[in-house]
Amino acid sequence: MKLELKDLYKSFGEHQVLNGISLTAESGAAVGLLGRNGAGKTTTIRILMNVFPADSGEILLDGRPIDHKAVKIGYLPEERGLYPKKVIADQLLYFAELKGMRRADARASIDYWLERLGMSKYRNKRLDALSKGNQQKIQLVTALAHDPDILILDEPFSGLDPVNAELLKDVVRDQMKKGKIILFSSHQMNYIEEFCSEIAILNGGHIVLSGNLREIRRRMAGNELLVRSAMQKEILEFYGDRASLTEDAAIRITLNDAGDRRREMQLLTAKWDINEVRIFEPSLNDIFVQNTRDQI
């Protein structure tokens, strides 16, 4: 499957929220939808889910206008949308049937996902009896039980401890292997880097940067080197204010010119015992800040 959002515009009153949003997502891959609060991510998601229409533009699936009655969309919202005072199994069944599942199929799917996520023992409890992380896992069941074609995950790791985060990672990988289209929105850039080969960064209702993340990082690599060495102190002293330590104890060296990279690498390896030297590529966090620092 190939999902295309083409030239979407949306305004609320005099406030223009989306200004020509276009992006593409394909089966078996995850696209990271990034942006500061108010950038237009939620509006884009709601238009895709047919919560309300765009003012103009179109959404295509395999080249044809998307048929929301035929295409199944699973949505894990950042803010929980379940009923805190209701029994978990009852409301999971209710939501699955709302999405068109037959009761017997819904029960079987809910049982599978509760077991998969380690939540079976809570099925007859009220939602508000669960921890924040376990509530997030129950919310995930509502997104997955009807076997969606398109899965939208908005801050999916919120409230999860490291063990449950790994469990969710396994689920996401499985969905990718099954050929699902996944849109992934998060401010936790490490998760985007782990899952998303493609990204789209929104700022002020515009997509200011999109494409393959690896290619973007290579393209934005400039006049900096990253060095790892046991002779850290000597290298830092040699380069003075042109060198600094990263959070993981590597040395980041700024060159006078990007054309000096090969010569500087040769100097480093000849002068000191070097474990690693490479061109510094910006992290997704660096790329995000650079493209959203000034909000449009």
DOLUM-118960 format. One record per residue (C-alpha): x, y, z. Coordinates in steps of 0.2 Angstrom, whole numbers, padded with zeros to 4 digits, always signed. Layout:
BEGIN
XYZ...
END
This chain:
BEGIN
+0000+0000+0000+0005+0018-0003-0003+0032+0007-0001+0050+0000-0007+0066+0008-0007+0079-0006-0007+0098-0003-0018+0098+0012-0025+0115+0018-0035+0118+0034-0040+0133+0043-0051+0136+0058-0059+0153+0056-0045+0165+0052-0032+0154+0059-0023+0144+0045-0017+0128+0052-0011+0118+0037-0002+0126+0022+0000+0113+0009+0005+0097+0018+0011+0083+0007+0019+0067+0012+0020+0049+0007+0020+0033+0018+0022+0015+0011+0018-0003+0018+0031-0010+0030+0039+0007+0034+0036+0020+0048+0036+0039+0044+0040+0050+0058+0029+0065+0059+0038+0079+0069+0034+0096+0075+0033+0108+0090+0016+0110+0098+0004+0119+0087+0014+0114+0071-0001+0105+0063+0003+0087+0067-0014+0083+0076-0024+0092+0063-0015+0082+0049-0019+0066+0059-0037+0070+0061-0040+0074+0043-0032+0057+0038-0044+0049+0051-0059+0058+0043-0063+0067+0059-0065+0082+0049-0061+0086+0031-0047+0097+0024-0052+0113+0015-0042+0107+0000-0030+0094-0005-0033+0075-0006-0028+0059+0002-0024+0044-0009-0022+0026-0005-0013+0016-0020-0017+0031-0031-0036+0032-0027-0045+0043-0015-0045+0034+0002-0061+0025+0006-0063+0027+0025-0077+0014+0025-0065+0001+0018-0048+0006+0026-0045+0001+0044-0035+0014+0054-0029+0011+0071-0025+0026+0082-0015+0028+0098-0018+0045+0105-0006+0055+0116-0021+0059+0127-0030+0043+0133-0048+0042+0126-0055+0027+0136-0067+0027+0151-0058+0027+0168-0073+0020+0177-0078+0006+0165-0072-0012+0165-0058-0014+0153-0064-0030+0144-0081-0022+0141-0075-0006+0133-0062-0015+0123-0076-0025+0116-0087-0009+0113-0073-0001+0103-0069-0016+0093-0087-0018+0088-0088+0001+0084-0074-0002+0071-0085-0016+0063-0079-0032+0071-0090-0046+0074-0092-0050+0093-0084-0067+0092-0069-0060+0082-0067-0045+0093-0066-0056+0109-0053-0067+0101-0042-0052+0095-0044-0044+0112-0039-0060+0121-0024-0061+0110-0018-0043+0113-0021-0043+0132-0011-0059+0133+0003-0052+0121+0004-0036+0132+0004-0045+0148-0013-0038+0153-0025-0053+0154-0026-0052+0173-0033-0034+0172-0047-0038+0160-0061-0037+0173-0054-0022+0182-0058-0003+0180-0046+0007+0169-0043+0019+0183-0036+0005+0194-0021+0003+0182-0004+0012+0182-0001+0025+0168+0009+0013+0159-0003-0001+0159-0017+0011+0154-0006+0015+0139-0005-0003+0135-0024-0005+0136-0026+0010+0124-0014+0001+0112-0026-0014+0112-0040-0003+0105-0028+0003+0091-0023-0015+0086-0038-0026+0090-0046-0023+0073-0030-0027+0063-0028-0010+0055-0021-0006+0038-0014+0011+0044-0007+0013+0062-0005+0030+0069+0005+0031+0085+0006+0048+0094+0018+0048+0109+0016+0029+0110+0030+0027+0123+0023+0039+0136+0022+0032+0153+0031+0016+0149+0045+0009+0159+0060+0001+0149+0053-0016+0150+0036-0011+0143+0045+0000+0130+0054-0015+0123+0038-0024+0122+0030-0010+0112+0045-0010+0101+0042-0028+0097+0024-0025+0093+0029-0010+0081+0042-0021+0072+0029-0035+0070+0016-0023+0062+0030-0017+0050+0034-0035+0045+0015-0037+0042+0016-0023+0029+0006-0010+0039+0008+0009+0036+0014+0017+0052+0014+0035+0056+0024+0039+0071+0023+0055+0081+0034+0058+0096+0046+0071+0104+0057+0057+0110+0069+0057+0095+0078+0041+0099+0062+0031+0095+0060+0040+0079+0078+0037+0074+0075+0018+0079+0059+0015+0068+0058+0028+0055+0067+0028+0039+0057+0043+0033+0053+0059+0042+0043+0075+0039+0046+0090+0050+0031+0102+0052+0033+0120+0057+0019+0133+0056+0008+0121+0046+0022+0119+0033+0033+0104+0030+0050+0112+0031+0060+0096+0029+0056+0078+0023+0064+0063+0016+0075+0048+0020+0083+0051+0037+0099+0044+0033+0101+0054+0018+0096+0070+0027+0109+0067+0040+0123+0064+0027+0117+0080+0018+0118+0090+0033+0135+0084+0039+0147+0099+0038+0164+0104+0045+0164+0093+0060+0173+0077+0065+0169+0064+0079+0184+0056+0087+0186+0043+0100+0203+0040+0108+0211+0035+0125+0221+0051+0122+0206+0062+0125+0215+0075+0136+0229+0078+0123+0218+0080+0108+0206+0092+0118+0222+0103+0123+0228+0103+0105+0212+0109+0097+0207+0121+0111+0190+0129+0109+0187+0120+0092+0185+0104+0102+0172+0098+0115+0166+0082+0123+0149+0075+0118+0137+0067+0131+0144+0049+0127+0163+0055+0129+0167+0057+0111+0177+0072+0105+0168+0084+0093+0180+0094+0082+0175+0109+0072+0186+0112+0056+0190+0128+0048+0183+0121+0032+0174+0106+0027+0187+0103+0014+0200+0100+0027+0191+0084+0033+0203+0071+0025+0219+0080+0030+0213+0082+0048+0208+0064+0049+0226+0059+0043+0233+0071+0056+0223+0063+0070+0228+0045+0066+0246+0049+0063+0248+0060+0079+0237+0050+0092+0231+0032+0095+0213+0034+0088+0199+0021+0090+0187+0030+0079+0187+0045+0068+0172+0050+0056+0163+0064+0049+0150+0070+0062+0132+0068+0056+0119+0078+0066+0107+0068+0077+0088+0069+0073+0087+0081+0088+0100+0093+0080+0090+0092+0064+0073+0095+0073+0080+0110+0083+0088+0118+0068+0072+0117+0058+0060+0122+0071+0069+0134+0082+0061+0149+0074+0042+0145+0073+0034+0150+0057
END
